[in-house]
Amino acid sequence: MPGMLNQVVSGLTNKIKGIPGKIKGKIQDLAEQERGPLVGSYNHVKPLERTALHKAIGDRLLYEPFSPMAYKATLDEYLPNIGIDKKTSFDATAFSTLRNTRAHDFQGLKEATTASGEIISKKLAEESQNANVQNAKTAVQGALNSALSASPNFESAQLDYEARIGSFKKLLDKVPSTYKIQDLSAVMKSAIDEGRAAITTQHGDEIKKLNQLFTEVQFKTDLKAALNIQDDHQIDLVKESIVNNLKKTHTDTLAAFDKSTQESLTKIHKAAEQELKAFTFIANLHANERKMREMIEKLAAETLKEKSNDNMVVDISENKLSVSSVRLDKLEFIQQLGGNKIVRQQDTDPPVYKLSMGMKLFSPFYYGGGKHKQDLLLLAQTIRATGSESITFNVENFSDPKVAEQRAREAFEAGLKAGFPPEKIKINVNGLNLAHEAQEKSEKNPQKYDSIREKLFAEKPNLYKEYVENGVRVRDELKKLNAAIETPTKPSDEIKKEMEELRKEARGKQQKTIKIEPEAAEQKDTPAPT
């Protein structure tokens, strides 16, 4: 095939005179590269821009379909139209959870102890028959409660945080038409950072107030009476224990806040990443296979007619397809290069796709031309596009074990080329279960697995090394694509301005909330006499 391609390109070069240097370079690159059965993805060239050479070589680019380079070309063209699942949510309770679990009074200092090991909060809470001691306890309680009280700025910051985060859903509805998901992620991160800054300021104020308390003579006098301690050294030990307890509480509650908010940001990123995978996959299907193009455009027309946000939303103009909120499960099948179909098995979770290959004897051009490898890659990319982080190949019903092993090696290569790391690939070869590392059967691993390397590549160690190293390069390239959904595209002030307007609207509703007094509530709920 490469030899024939070289002849075609050579003939074109001799025929076409005076072509631009840029196109000459393209032809030269094409002639020099060893290509598979498909030279590359179709180039989306507008009809008016199509030259004779474009038509002659079929508008092909110099990379394989469904490769990272093909995805990058898709992404460069269609990035503005990549959306996100509208069911994606953002937890707005992280700040209120921190507020509810913080040490807001002396009883929140549950681990602070005296030199003798007594819990300070319990000792302060115990009533004393001695009036002077009880008065001292009350004074110490009040002083500690005051030092730990939330400032007005902290309370306001919590309401602002919840109002801003609460606007997420409204802003999400404007992705991708007005804002891009990376813009939304950036502004949500900004809201989190502002909330976190208010929290750390409150923490610093509390420590400062506590330290100030222990410089006051009256407080230390009351503390001695309340805890029945005699000297200043014991006071210093009490101070150290209280401050350390408070710092630990600060650390724990802030860590919980960070965990919750990071999970929400990760959820957005994962949802956007999944849209990216599904979008680029379907866009490549549209570019490379006529039957898939017909199906996708048919689905697009149906979706536009339904005007459903949950389905595929498509604009078709000048040979350009723009897709957002992609639903991979809407595709009835995936067309193979060999003419058959990759079909999703019904009612399976995680999704299972089946690829049927004919016998080599009856399909010499299919296997000889390497189309079966393209189909295996297409199958692996289908699984990746569903959002799955691992893949299992079932290589079954091969009567010749050597052929089965060869198909298993090719499946392993396809999984790596699709972007799965080797430890996330499993292969079942006629009942033999294989994984990256051998695993004995146990409670944690209910299935025994042999090593892919030992069973499939024992006599081909260099081939295994080549596959794995190429897989590393593929994953590195795919990671670069993710940067496209991490880099904001709009000035942050624009989206921040809308978030600020939504915040003010939400705060206005918070202030207008009417509180029903118990008496009024009881009167309201009293049934009328019959």
N, C-alpha and C positions, 0 to 999 in steps of 0.2 A: 504493500500500500504506500509506504513512504516513497519508494522508487517511482511509482506511477504518479504520485503527487508532484515529485520533483520534475518529471517530464512535462506535466501540465503547466507548472509554473514557469519552466524554462521556455515552453512554447509561447506562453503569454508574454514573457519578457521580450522575446524576439519580435513578436507581432506588434506590441504597443510601443510606439516611439514617442519620445519627448514627454514621458510621464514625469510628474513631480518627484523630487528626490525622496520625499517622505514615503511615497507609495513604493518607490524602488526598494527602500529599506525594508518595508513591510514584506514585499515579495521575497527579498533575500532571506529575511528571517524565516519566512514560511518554508523556503526551499531547504534551509539548513537544519531545521528541527525534525527530529524523529517523532512522528505523530501516530496516534492510535486511529481507530476507524473513523472517529469524528475529529475534524481539525479543531473545532471550538464552538463557542456559542455564537448565535446570530448577533450581529451588530444592529442596534436599533437606529437605522439611518433613515431620516425623513425622505420621502419619495423624491423631492426636488434636489436632494443632495446626493442621490445615488449616481455614481459615475459608471462608465462602461466596465471598469475593473471591478467595482462593487458587484455588479450583476454577474460578471464572469466567474468570480471566485465565491459567490454566494454570501457576501457580507459576513465572512467568518473572521473571528478574532483568534489570536494566537494562544489559546489556552483551552483546556478541556472543559466541557460543561460540568457543572456541579463541583468544580474545583474552587479553592479560595479566591483565585483570580477571577473566575466567572462570577462569584458572589460579590466580589468587590465592584466589578463593573455594574452589576445590578444595583448595588447599594449607592454607587456614585450617582446613578440616574434617578433612583426612586426614593432615596432617603427621606425627602420631605413628606412622602405619603405613608411612611411606616407609622402605625398607630400602636395601640395597646388594648388589651382586653378590658372592656368597660366594667367588668366585675372586680377589677383590682381595687383593693381597699388600703387605707392607711389608718393605723390605730392612733386615735387622738387622745387616749387615756394615759399615756406615759407620764405626763406632768401631774395629773390629778392622783395617780397611783403613788407617785413619789411624795406628794403633799400629804396623803393619807397615812403613809407608812413612816414619815420622818418623826424624829423625836421632837414633838411640839410642846412637851411639858416635862416636868421632872420625872414622871413615871416612864417616860420613853428612854431614860438612862438605865436600862435593865441590867447592865453588866458592870456598872461602876460600884466599887466596893471600898470599905474602910480598910485600914491596915490589918484589922483582925479578920477580914473576910466577909463582913456583913454587907448585904446588898443595900446600898444607900437609899434607893427609891423606896424600898420596903420599910426601912427604918424611919424615913421621913413620913411615910403614910400611916404609921402606927400612932394611935392616939395616946397621949400621956395624961396621967392624972395630975401631974404637976403643971399648974397654969403657966409658969414661966417657960418650962420646956416646950409646952404645946404652942405658946406664942412664938417661940424661937423656930419651931418646925414650920409654922404657918408663914413666918417671914422668909425662911429659906426657900420654901416651896414657891412663894410668890416671886422671889428674886430670880430663881432658876426658870420659872415659867416665862417671865418677862424677857430673859436673855434668849430663850428659845422661840419666842413668838415670831410669826411670819410678818415681815415688813409689808407695808402697803404696795411697794414696788413688786415684791414677790407675788402677792395675791393678784395684782394686775397682770403680771407677766404670765401667770397661769391661764387667766381668762383670754389673754391675747393669743397665747400658744394654741389653746383649744379652738379659738375662732379661726386662726390661720390654717391649722391642720384640717379643721372642719370644712374649709373651702376646697380641699383637694378634689372632691367629687365634681364640683362645678367646673374646676379648671380641667379635670380629666375629660369632661365632655367636649372640650375644645381642642383635644388632641386627635388627629394631626392637623385639623383645618386651620387653627389659629396658632397653637403652640406645639412644639415638639416635645416628646417625652423626656428628652434630656434637659430641656428648659424647665419642665415641671419638677424633675428630680432635683435640679440645682436650687430652685426656690424653696422646695420642701426642706432641703438640707440647711438652707439659710434660716428658715423658721426654727428648726431644731437647734441650731447653733445659738440663736438669740435666746431661746428658752433655757438652754444649758448654761449660758452666761449668767442669766438671772438666778439660777439655782446655785451656782458656785459663789456668786456674790452674797447670797443669803447665808451660805455655809460659812464664808469668811466673817460675816458680821456676827454670827452666833459664837464663833470661837473668840472673836475680839471681845464680845460682851462678857463671856465667861471669865476670860483672863482679867477683865476690868473688875468683875465682882470680887475676885480673890485679892484685890488690892484694897478693898473697903474694910475698914476696921469693924464696923457694925455687922457686916455680913459674916466675917470670920468669928465674931463673938457669938452670933446666933448659931452658926454652924457647929461650934464647939458644944453649945448647950443642946442642940438638936441631936447630935450624934454621940454625945457623951465622950468627947475626946479632949485631951488636956493641953497639948503643946502645938506649936506652929509647924513642927516637922510632920505631925500627923495631918495637919491641914494641907500641907504641900502634897502629901501622898493622896489625899482625897481629891485635890485639884487635878493631879496627874491622871487619876483613874477616870474622873468625870470627862476631862478633855479627850482622853484616848477613846473612851466609849463613844463620845459624840463624833469624833473623827471616823471611827469605824462605821457608825451609822451613816455618816455622810458618804463614805466610800461605797457601802453596800447599796444604798438607795440610788446613788448616782450610777452605779454599775447596772442596776436594773433598768434605769431610764435609758442608758446607752444601749443596752441589749434590745429593749423594746423598739426604740427608734431605728436602730440599725437593721433590725428584722424588717421593719416597714420599708426602709430604703432598699434593702436587698430584695424584698418582694416586688417593688417597682422595677428594679433593675432586671430581675429574673423574668418578669412579665414582658418587659421590653425586649430582652434578649430572645425570648421565645417567639415574639412577633417577628423579630429580625430573622431568626432561623426559618420560620414558616414562610415569611414573605419572600426572602431570597430564593428559597426552594421552589415555591410556586412560580415566581417570576422566571426562573430558569426553565421550569417545565414549559411555560408559555413560550419562551424564546426558542426552544429546541425541538419541540414535537408538535406536529400539526394537530393531531387528535386531542392532545392536552390543551392546545391553544383554543380549539373549538369549545371544549368543555368549560374551560375557565371563563371564556367570554360569554358563554350561555349562562353560567352561574352569575356572572357579573350583571347581566341584563335582568335576571330574575331578582337579584338582590336590590338593584336600583328600583325596580318596580315595587318591591315590598317596603323599601325605605327602612330597613332594619339595621340598627347600629350593631347588632350582635353578629351579623353575617358579613360577608365580603362586600366591601364598598369599592366600586371601580369606576374610573373615568377612562374612556377609550377615545383617543384622538391622535391623528398623525402617527399611526402605528405604535402608539405608546400606551402601555397598560399601567395604571396606578392602582395599587391594592393596599387597603388598610384593614385592620381587624380581621386578619386572614383566618379562615376556618378550614384547616386541612381536611377535617372529616367530611367536608362537603364534596370532596372529590370522589367520584364513583370508583375510579381506579387510577393507577399510575401506568402510563403506557411504557412498555419496555422498548429498547432499541431493537430487540429481536423480533418485534411484532406481537408478542404476547402482552399480558397485563400483570401488574403487581396489584393484588386484591387484598383489601383489609378484611380479616376474618370478623364476623359479626359478634357483638357482645363480648369483647375481650378487653380486659384492663389489667396490665398495660396493653396497648394495641399490638396485634400480631398481624404481620403482612406475609403473604405467601407469594413466592416467585417460582414458577414451574419452568424447568429447563428440559429441552428435548435431548435425545441421545446424540452423542457426537457423530455417530455413524450417519444419522439422517440430517445433521445440521453442520456440515463441515465449514461452511462460510461463517456461520454464527460463532463457532468456537475458534476457528482459524483466524478470524479477523479480530478476535478479542471482544466481541460485543457482549459476551456473557460476563466479562469483567466489568464493563460499563453498567450492566444491569445489576450486578451485585453492589456496585457503588451506589447506584440509584436506590436500591433497596435500603442500604445503610443510611443514606441521606434522608430517605423517607422517615425512618425511625428517629433520626436526629431531629428532623423538623417537627416531630410530635412533642418535643421537649424532653424526651427520654435521655438520661445521662448514662445509660448502659445499653448493651445490645446482646442478644443471644441468637446465634444462627443455628437452625436445625437443618443439618445436611443429611437427608434421609433417603431411603429407597434406592441407593446406589448398589448394584450387584457386584461391581468391581471395587474392592477396597482401595486400590491405588487411585482410581478416579475419584472416589469419595474423599480421600486425603488431599488430592490436588484441589478439589473444589473447596475444601475446608481451608487450605492455605490461601486460596484466592478470596475467600470470605473474610479471613483475618486481615488480609491486605486492604480489602474494601472498607472494613470497619475503621482501620487506622486512617485511611485516606478521607473518610467522612468526618474525622475529628474525634473519634472515641479513643481515649488512652487505652493501652493494652490491658490494664487491670480491669477495665470496664467491658471487656469483650469475652463472651463465652461461646463455645461451639459444641454442639452435640452431633457427633459423626456416627451415624448408624448405631446409636445407643451408647456410644462412648462419650462421656462428659469431659470437656476440656476447658481449662481456665488459664489465666496468665501464670498463676502459681498453683502447684498441686495442693489439694486440700483433702484431708481425711474427713470422713463422716463423723459428725458430732452434733451436740444439741444446737450449737451455733450454726453449723453447716450441715443441714440434713442430707445434702447430696455430696457424694465423693467426686472429686475432680482430679484429673491428671493434668500435667503441664502441657500447654500448647507447644512450647518450645521443644520439649523432649519427644512428644508424640508425632508432631508434624514437621519439625525442622531439625531432627537429630542429624540428618545427612546433608542439611542445607543451612548451616549456621550463618553463613554470610548473607543469605537471602533473608533470614530472620532479622539480622542486624540492619540490613538495608530497609526493610519494611518499617521497623520500629523507629529508625532515625528519620525516615521520611514522614512518619506520623508526627514526630515532634515538630518538624517544620510546618506541617499542615496546621497543627494546633496553635503554633505561634502566629501564623497568618490569620487564623480565625479570631484569635484574641485581638488582633489589630482592628478587625472589623467592629468588634464591640466598642472600640473607642468612639465610633461614630455616634453611638447612642449615649455616650458619657460626656461629650463635649457640647455645651450649650450653643445654640445657634442664634438666639434672639438676645438683644440687650436685656439683662436681668431686671433693669428698672421698669421695663414695660410690663412684664408679668408680675413683678412685685407690686406695681401700682394697682393692678386688678386685685391681687390678693389683699392689699391694704383696704380697698373699697369693700371687699367681702368681709374683712375683719370688722370694719366699722359697722357694717350692716348686722353682723352677728352679735357684736357687743351691744348694739342698740336693742336687739331682742332680749339679750341677757338682762339689761337694765329695766326693761318693761315687764319682766316676769312678775306677776302679782302673787304675793304670798297670802294664802287663806289661813286666817287665825283658827285655832282649834274650835272656839265657840261657834264661829261662822260655819266651819266645816260641819260641825255636829248639827247645827240648825239646818244647813242645806241638805244633809243626808236624812233628816227626820221625815218619815213618810207622812203624807197628808192623811188626816182621819177619813175613814170611810163611813 
